[in-house]
Each structure stands twice: as structure tokens, then as C-alpha cells.
């Protein structure tokens, strides 16, 4: 089950003391939600994770920093350079594989980001949507019910396919 925490509820969120991953007793860990934009920074939120899940969350935060500081800017630079090269060769009416190399470089960077996302980031890591709502995926049914009982603004959402 997925939990949706509205933007206005994040600041005054009442959190049960059970892990989002398995329902065991847990202490809150402060995390920055995975953002939907490179420009907007998301506010930190404290969410409960078990000991093993907390270690995965720390790794996920390192991946998020790597994505924001390296992969994002490298992707942007690759796209801009590819567009400039494409325009240059189009203007010269010449063929060159250079713009395509930039395109494949961008695809490789995107594949690396997706692989890191799938392998190192737990599904329960909060993600910030475009409107500022937080989405926490794959929360056990009992834990989700506790969250919704403590804070009626938190709602469940059927998992996306």
C-alpha cells in the first residue's frame, strides 16, 4: 500500500513509532525526500525506519547527493553539448556522429541513474511529487492503517502498476 502525505501535513506530521518497512519498533531518521525537480529543494522530514532499513536510507541519501551533484549536471551538459553539435553540423550541412555520441552519453547517464534508483533506494524512501506531497511506497497494510489513524490527512493510494 502506498501512503500519500499532503504538503500541508508534513510540518505537523504525527508519526507512529513503527518502521515503514516491516512494522517493527523504530526510531525516526531524518531524510530529504527524493525530489521531482533538480531546482527545488525538499524539506527534511523524520520518518521511522528499522536498523537495517536506516542503513539503506543512508546509502539512498548518498545516491541522492551523487545524482544531484554529478549525474544531473552531467546529463544537462551532455544534452546542451549534443544540441550545439547537432545545430553546428546541421548549419554546415555535414554529417557527423558527434551529436549521436552525446545522445548515447545522455542515455547512459540516465540508465545509470535508473539503475541506482532501482538497486539502492528502498521503495519506502519518501518521494516528493510536483505539488509537494510526499509518497511513501510499499508500506505494509498494518503500518499504513496506523499512519492514517494518527493523522487523518494521510491517505492511502493503490500501488501504481
VEXFI-199285 format. One line per 5 residues: their letters; for each residue x, y, z of N, C-alpha, C, O. Coordinates in Angstrom, 1 decimal. Layout:
<torkes>
A> X Y Z X Y Z X Y Z X Y Z; ...;
</torkes>
This chain:
<torkes>
XXXXX> 0.8 -1.2 0.0 0.0 0.0 0.0 0.9 1.2 0.0 1.9 1.3 0.7; 0.5 2.2 -0.7 1.3 3.5 -0.8 0.6 4.5 0.1 -0.6 4.6 0.2; 1.4 5.3 0.8 0.9 6.4 1.6 1.2 7.8 0.9 2.3 8.0 0.4; 0.2 8.6 1.0 0.4 10.0 0.4 0.2 11.0 1.6 -0.8 11.0 2.3; 1.3 11.7 1.8 1.3 12.7 2.9 1.2 14.1 2.3 2.1 14.5 1.6;
XXXXX> 0.0 14.8 2.4 -0.1 16.1 1.8 0.9 17.1 2.3 1.4 17.0 3.4; 1.3 18.0 1.4 2.3 19.0 1.7 2.0 19.8 3.0 2.9 20.0 3.7; 0.8 20.2 3.2 0.5 20.9 4.4 0.5 20.1 5.7 0.6 20.7 6.7; 0.5 18.8 5.6 0.6 17.9 6.7 2.0 17.5 7.1 2.2 17.0 8.2; 3.0 17.8 6.3 4.4 17.3 6.5 4.9 18.0 7.8 5.6 17.3 8.6;
XXXXX> 4.7 19.3 7.9 5.3 20.0 9.0 4.8 19.6 10.4 5.6 19.5 11.4; 3.6 19.2 10.5 3.0 18.8 11.8 2.6 17.3 11.8 1.6 16.9 12.4; 3.4 16.5 11.1 3.1 15.1 10.9 3.2 14.4 12.3 4.2 14.5 12.9; 2.2 13.6 12.6 2.3 12.7 13.8 2.7 11.3 13.2 2.0 10.7 12.5; 3.8 10.8 13.7 4.4 9.6 13.1 4.4 8.5 14.2 4.8 8.6 15.3;
XXXXX> 3.8 7.3 13.8 3.9 6.1 14.7 5.3 5.6 14.9 6.1 5.8 14.0; 5.6 5.0 16.0 7.0 4.6 16.2 7.2 3.2 15.7 7.9 2.3 16.3; 6.7 2.9 14.5 7.0 1.6 13.9 7.6 1.8 12.5 7.3 2.8 11.8; 8.5 0.9 12.1 9.2 1.0 10.9 8.3 1.0 9.6 7.3 0.2 9.6; 8.6 1.8 8.7 7.8 1.8 7.4 8.0 0.6 6.6 7.2 0.3 5.7;
XXXXX> 9.1 -0.2 6.9 9.4 -1.3 6.1 8.8 -2.6 6.6 8.4 -3.4 5.8; 8.8 -2.8 7.9 8.4 -4.1 8.4 7.4 -4.0 9.6 7.0 -5.0 10.1; 7.2 -2.8 10.1 6.3 -2.7 11.3 6.9 -2.9 12.6 6.2 -2.8 13.7; 8.2 -3.1 12.7 8.9 -3.3 14.0 9.1 -1.9 14.6 9.1 -0.9 13.9; 9.3 -1.9 15.9 9.6 -0.6 16.6 10.8 0.0 16.0 11.8 -0.6 15.7;
XXXXX> 10.8 1.3 15.8 11.9 2.0 15.1 11.9 3.5 15.6 10.9 4.1 16.0; 13.1 4.0 15.4 13.4 5.5 15.7 13.3 6.2 14.4 13.7 5.7 13.3; 12.8 7.5 14.4 12.8 8.3 13.2 14.2 8.7 12.7 15.1 8.9 13.5; 14.3 8.7 11.4 15.5 9.0 10.7 15.2 10.3 9.9 14.2 10.2 9.1; 16.0 11.3 9.9 15.7 12.5 9.1 16.3 12.3 7.7 17.4 12.0 7.5;
XXXXX> 15.3 12.4 6.8 15.7 12.3 5.4 15.2 13.4 4.5 14.2 14.1 4.9; 15.8 13.7 3.4 15.3 14.6 2.4 14.6 13.8 1.4 15.2 12.9 0.8; 13.3 14.1 1.1 12.6 13.3 0.1 13.2 13.4 -1.2 13.8 14.4 -1.6; 13.1 12.3 -2.0 13.6 12.3 -3.4 12.7 13.3 -4.1 11.5 13.2 -4.0; 13.3 14.3 -4.8 12.5 15.4 -5.3 12.2 15.1 -6.8 12.7 14.3 -7.4;
XXXXX> 11.2 15.9 -7.2 10.7 15.7 -8.6 11.4 16.8 -9.5 11.1 16.8 -10.7; 12.2 17.6 -8.9 12.8 18.7 -9.7 14.3 18.9 -9.2 14.6 18.7 -8.1; 15.1 19.2 -10.2 16.5 19.5 -9.8 16.7 20.8 -9.2 17.6 21.1 -8.4; 15.7 21.7 -9.4 15.8 23.1 -8.9 15.3 23.2 -7.5 16.0 23.9 -6.6; 14.1 22.7 -7.2 13.5 22.8 -5.9 14.2 21.9 -4.9 14.4 20.7 -5.2;
XXXXX> 14.5 22.4 -3.7 15.0 21.5 -2.7 13.8 21.1 -1.8 12.9 21.9 -1.6; 13.8 19.9 -1.3 12.8 19.5 -0.4 13.2 19.6 1.0 14.4 19.5 1.4; 12.2 19.9 1.9 12.5 20.0 3.3 12.7 18.6 3.9 12.1 17.6 3.5; 13.5 18.6 4.9 13.8 17.3 5.6 12.6 16.9 6.4 11.9 17.7 6.9; 12.4 15.6 6.5 11.3 15.0 7.3 11.8 13.8 8.0 12.7 13.1 7.5;
XXXXX> 11.3 13.6 9.3 11.7 12.5 10.1 10.7 11.3 9.9 9.6 11.5 10.3; 11.2 10.2 9.5 10.4 9.0 9.3 11.0 7.8 10.0 12.2 7.7 10.0; 10.2 6.9 10.5 10.8 5.8 11.3 11.2 4.7 10.3 10.4 4.2 9.4; 12.4 4.2 10.5 12.9 3.1 9.8 13.6 2.2 10.8 14.3 2.6 11.7; 13.6 0.9 10.5 14.3 -0.1 11.3 15.8 0.0 11.1 16.2 0.8 10.3;
XXXXX> 16.6 -0.7 11.9 18.0 -0.6 11.8 18.6 -0.9 10.5 19.4 -0.1 9.9; 18.2 -2.0 9.9 18.7 -2.4 8.5 18.2 -1.4 7.5 18.9 -1.0 6.6; 16.9 -1.0 7.6 16.3 0.0 6.6 17.0 1.3 6.8 17.2 2.0 5.8; 17.4 1.7 8.0 18.0 3.0 8.2 19.4 3.0 7.5 19.8 4.1 7.0; 20.1 1.9 7.5 21.4 1.8 6.7 21.1 2.0 5.2 21.9 2.7 4.6;
XXXXX> 20.1 1.4 4.7 19.8 1.6 3.3 19.3 3.0 3.0 19.6 3.5 1.9; 18.7 3.6 3.9 18.3 5.0 3.8 19.5 5.9 3.7 19.5 6.9 2.9; 20.5 5.7 4.5 21.7 6.5 4.5 22.4 6.3 3.1 22.9 7.3 2.6; 22.4 5.1 2.6 23.0 4.9 1.3 22.2 5.6 0.2 22.7 6.2 -0.7; 20.9 5.6 0.4 20.0 6.3 -0.6 20.3 7.8 -0.6 20.2 8.4 -1.6;
XXXXX> 20.5 8.3 0.6 20.8 9.7 0.7 22.2 10.1 0.0 22.3 11.1 -0.7; 23.1 9.2 0.1 24.4 9.3 -0.7 24.1 9.3 -2.2 24.7 10.0 -3.0; 23.3 8.3 -2.6 22.9 8.2 -4.0 22.2 9.5 -4.5 22.4 10.0 -5.6; 21.3 10.0 -3.6 20.6 11.3 -4.0 21.6 12.4 -4.2 21.4 13.2 -5.1; 22.6 12.5 -3.3 23.6 13.6 -3.4 24.4 13.4 -4.7 24.6 14.4 -5.5;
XXXXX> 24.8 12.2 -5.0 25.5 11.9 -6.2 24.7 12.2 -7.5 25.2 12.8 -8.4; 23.4 11.9 -7.4 22.5 12.2 -8.5 22.4 13.7 -8.7 22.4 14.2 -9.9; 22.2 14.4 -7.6 22.0 15.9 -7.7 23.3 16.6 -8.1 23.3 17.6 -8.9; 24.5 16.1 -7.6 25.7 16.9 -7.8 26.5 16.4 -9.1 27.3 17.2 -9.6; 26.3 15.2 -9.5 27.1 14.6 -10.6 26.2 14.3 -11.8 26.4 14.8 -12.9;
XXXXX> 25.3 13.3 -11.6 24.5 12.8 -12.8 23.6 13.9 -13.4 23.5 14.0 -14.6; 22.9 14.7 -12.6 22.0 15.7 -13.1 22.8 16.7 -13.9 22.4 17.0 -15.1; 23.8 17.4 -13.4 24.6 18.4 -14.2 25.2 17.7 -15.4 25.3 18.3 -16.5; 25.8 16.5 -15.3 26.4 15.8 -16.4 25.4 15.6 -17.5 25.7 15.7 -18.7; 24.2 15.2 -17.1 23.1 15.0 -18.1 22.8 16.3 -18.8 22.6 16.3 -20.1;
XXXXX> 22.7 17.4 -18.1 22.3 18.7 -18.7 23.4 19.1 -19.6 23.1 19.6 -20.7; 24.7 19.0 -19.2 25.8 19.4 -20.1 25.8 18.5 -21.3 26.1 19.1 -22.4; 25.6 17.2 -21.2 25.5 16.3 -22.4 24.5 16.7 -23.3 24.7 16.7 -24.6; 23.3 17.1 -22.8 22.2 17.5 -23.7 22.5 18.8 -24.4 22.3 18.9 -25.6; 23.0 19.8 -23.7 23.4 21.0 -24.3 24.5 20.9 -25.3 24.4 21.4 -26.4;
XXXXX> 25.5 20.1 -25.0 26.6 19.9 -26.0 26.1 19.2 -27.2 26.5 19.5 -28.3; 25.2 18.2 -27.0 24.7 17.5 -28.2 23.8 18.4 -29.0 23.9 18.3 -30.3; 23.0 19.3 -28.4 22.2 20.2 -29.2 23.0 21.2 -30.0 22.7 21.5 -31.1; 24.1 21.7 -29.4 25.0 22.6 -30.0 25.7 21.9 -31.2 25.8 22.5 -32.3; 26.2 20.7 -31.0 26.8 19.9 -32.0 25.9 19.6 -33.2 26.2 19.7 -34.3;
XXXXX> 24.7 19.3 -32.8 23.7 19.0 -33.8 23.4 20.2 -34.7 23.3 20.2 -35.9; 23.2 21.4 -34.0 23.0 22.6 -34.7 24.1 23.0 -35.6 24.0 23.5 -36.7; 25.4 22.8 -35.1 26.6 23.2 -35.9 26.6 22.3 -37.1 26.9 22.9 -38.2; 26.5 21.0 -37.0 26.6 20.2 -38.2 25.4 20.4 -39.1 25.5 20.2 -40.3; 24.3 20.7 -38.6 23.1 21.0 -39.5 23.4 22.3 -40.3 23.0 22.3 -41.5;
XXXXX> 23.9 23.3 -39.6 24.2 24.5 -40.3 25.3 24.3 -41.4 25.2 25.0 -42.4; 26.2 23.5 -41.1 27.3 23.2 -42.1 26.9 22.2 -43.2 27.6 22.0 -44.1; 25.7 21.7 -43.0 25.1 20.7 -43.9 26.1 19.5 -44.1 26.4 19.0 -45.2; 26.6 19.1 -42.9 27.6 18.0 -42.9 27.0 16.9 -41.9 26.2 17.2 -41.0; 27.5 15.7 -42.1 27.1 14.6 -41.2 28.3 14.3 -40.3 29.4 14.3 -40.7;
XXXXX> 27.9 14.1 -39.0 28.9 13.7 -38.0 28.3 12.9 -37.0 27.1 13.1 -36.6; 29.0 11.9 -36.5 28.4 11.0 -35.4 28.4 11.7 -34.0 27.9 11.2 -33.0; 29.1 12.9 -33.9 29.2 13.6 -32.6 27.9 13.8 -31.9 27.8 13.5 -30.7; 26.9 14.4 -32.6 25.6 14.6 -31.8 25.0 13.3 -31.3 24.4 13.3 -30.2; 25.2 12.2 -32.1 24.7 10.9 -31.6 25.4 10.4 -30.4 24.9 9.7 -29.6;
XXXXX> 26.7 10.7 -30.4 27.5 10.2 -29.3 27.1 10.9 -28.0 27.0 10.3 -26.9; 26.7 12.2 -28.1 26.2 12.9 -26.9 24.8 12.3 -26.5 24.5 12.2 -25.3; 24.0 12.0 -27.5 22.7 11.4 -27.2 22.9 10.1 -26.5 22.2 9.8 -25.5; 23.8 9.2 -27.0 24.0 7.9 -26.3 24.7 8.1 -24.9 24.4 7.3 -24.0; 25.5 9.2 -24.8 26.0 9.5 -23.5 24.9 9.9 -22.5 25.0 9.5 -21.3;
XXXXX> 24.0 10.7 -22.9 22.9 11.0 -22.1 22.1 9.8 -21.7 21.7 9.6 -20.6; 21.8 8.9 -22.7 21.1 7.7 -22.4 21.8 6.8 -21.3 21.2 6.2 -20.5; 23.2 6.8 -21.4 24.0 6.0 -20.5 23.8 6.6 -19.1 23.7 5.9 -18.1; 23.9 8.0 -19.0 23.8 8.6 -17.7 22.4 8.4 -17.1 22.3 8.1 -15.9; 21.4 8.4 -17.9 20.0 8.2 -17.5 19.9 6.7 -17.0 19.2 6.4 -16.0;
XXXXX> 20.5 5.8 -17.7 20.4 4.4 -17.3 21.1 4.1 -16.0 20.6 3.4 -15.2; 22.2 4.8 -15.8 23.0 4.7 -14.5 22.1 5.2 -13.4 22.0 4.6 -12.3; 21.5 6.4 -13.6 20.6 6.9 -12.5 19.4 6.0 -12.2 19.1 5.8 -11.0; 18.8 5.4 -13.2 17.7 4.5 -13.0 18.2 3.2 -12.3 17.5 2.7 -11.5; 19.3 2.7 -12.7 19.9 1.5 -12.0 20.2 1.8 -10.5 19.8 1.0 -9.7;
XXXXX> 20.8 2.9 -10.2 21.0 3.3 -8.8 19.7 3.4 -8.1 19.6 3.0 -6.9; 18.7 4.0 -8.7 17.4 4.2 -8.1 16.8 2.8 -7.8 16.2 2.6 -6.7; 16.8 1.9 -8.7 16.2 0.6 -8.5 16.9 -0.3 -7.5 16.3 -1.0 -6.8; 18.2 -0.2 -7.5 19.0 -1.1 -6.7 19.3 -0.6 -5.3 19.3 -1.4 -4.4; 19.5 0.7 -5.1 20.0 1.1 -3.8 19.0 1.9 -3.0 19.2 2.1 -1.8;
XXXXX> 17.9 2.3 -3.6 16.9 3.1 -2.9 15.7 2.2 -2.5 15.0 1.7 -3.4; 15.5 2.1 -1.2 14.3 1.3 -0.8 13.0 1.9 -1.2 12.9 3.2 -1.4; 12.0 1.1 -1.5 10.7 1.7 -2.0 10.1 2.6 -1.0 9.3 3.5 -1.4; 10.4 2.4 0.3 9.8 3.3 1.3 10.4 4.6 1.4 10.0 5.5 2.2; 11.5 4.9 0.7 12.1 6.2 0.7 11.1 7.2 0.2 10.6 7.0 -0.9;
XXXXX> 10.9 8.3 0.9 9.9 9.2 0.5 10.2 10.0 -0.8 11.4 10.3 -1.0; 9.3 10.2 -1.6 9.5 10.9 -2.9 8.5 12.1 -2.9 7.3 12.0 -2.5; 9.0 13.2 -3.3 8.2 14.4 -3.3 7.6 14.6 -4.7 8.4 14.6 -5.7; 6.3 14.8 -4.8 5.6 15.0 -6.0 5.7 16.4 -6.5 6.2 17.3 -5.8; 5.2 16.7 -7.6 5.2 18.0 -8.2 4.5 19.1 -7.3 4.8 20.2 -7.3;
XXXXX> 3.4 18.6 -6.7 2.6 19.6 -5.8 3.2 19.7 -4.4 2.7 20.4 -3.6; 4.2 18.9 -4.1 4.8 18.9 -2.8 4.4 17.8 -1.9 4.9 17.7 -0.7; 3.4 17.0 -2.3 3.0 15.9 -1.5 4.1 14.8 -1.4 4.9 14.7 -2.4; 4.2 14.1 -0.3 5.2 13.0 -0.2 4.5 11.7 -0.5 3.3 11.5 0.0; 5.2 10.8 -1.2 4.7 9.5 -1.5 5.7 8.5 -0.9 6.9 8.5 -1.2;
XXXXX> 5.1 7.6 -0.1 5.9 6.5 0.5 5.3 5.2 0.0 4.2 4.9 0.3; 6.1 4.5 -0.8 5.5 3.3 -1.5 5.8 2.0 -0.7 6.7 2.0 0.1; 5.0 1.0 -1.0 5.1 -0.3 -0.4 5.2 -0.4 1.1 6.0 -1.0 1.6; 4.2 0.3 1.7 4.1 0.3 3.2 3.2 -0.9 3.6 2.2 -1.0 3.0; 3.6 -1.7 4.6 2.7 -2.8 5.0 1.3 -2.3 5.4 1.2 -1.2 5.9;
XXXXX> 0.3 -3.1 5.2 -1.1 -2.7 5.4 -1.3 -2.2 6.9 -1.9 -1.1 7.1; -0.8 -2.9 7.9 -1.0 -2.5 9.3 -0.3 -1.2 9.6 -0.8 -0.4 10.4; 0.9 -1.0 9.1 1.6 0.3 9.3 0.9 1.4 8.7 0.7 2.5 9.3; 0.4 1.2 7.5 -0.4 2.3 6.8 -1.6 2.6 7.6 -2.0 3.8 7.7; -2.3 1.7 8.1 -3.5 1.9 8.9 -3.2 2.7 10.2 -3.9 3.6 10.6;
XXXXX> -2.0 2.4 10.8 -1.6 3.2 12.0 -1.3 4.7 11.6 -1.7 5.6 12.3; -0.7 4.9 10.4 -0.4 6.2 10.0 -1.7 7.0 9.8 -1.8 8.1 10.2; -2.7 6.4 9.1 -3.9 7.1 8.8 -4.7 7.3 10.1 -5.5 8.2 10.1; -4.6 6.4 11.1 -5.3 6.6 12.4 -4.7 7.8 13.1 -5.5 8.5 13.7; -3.4 7.9 13.1 -2.8 9.0 13.8 -3.0 10.4 13.2 -3.1 11.4 13.9;
XXXXX> -3.0 10.4 11.9 -3.2 11.7 11.1 -4.2 11.5 10.0 -3.8 10.8 9.0; -5.4 12.0 10.1 -6.4 11.7 9.1 -6.1 12.4 7.8 -6.7 12.0 6.8; -5.1 13.3 7.7 -4.8 13.9 6.4 -3.9 13.0 5.6 -3.9 13.1 4.3; -3.3 12.0 6.2 -2.5 11.0 5.4 -3.5 10.0 4.8 -4.5 9.6 5.5; -3.4 9.8 3.5 -4.3 8.9 2.8 -3.5 7.8 2.1 -2.3 7.9 1.8;
XXXXX> -4.2 6.7 1.8 -3.6 5.6 1.1 -3.9 5.7 -0.4 -4.9 6.4 -0.8; -3.1 5.1 -1.1 -3.3 5.1 -2.6 -2.9 3.7 -3.1 -2.0 3.1 -2.6; -3.7 3.3 -4.1 -3.4 1.9 -4.6 -2.0 2.0 -5.3 -1.7 3.0 -6.0; -1.2 1.0 -5.2 0.1 1.0 -5.9 0.0 1.1 -7.4 -1.0 0.6 -8.0; 0.9 1.9 -7.9 0.9 2.0 -9.4 1.4 0.8 -10.0 2.3 0.1 -9.5;
X> 0.9 0.5 -11.2 1.4 -0.7 -11.9 2.6 -0.5 -12.7 3.1 -1.4 -13.3;
</torkes>
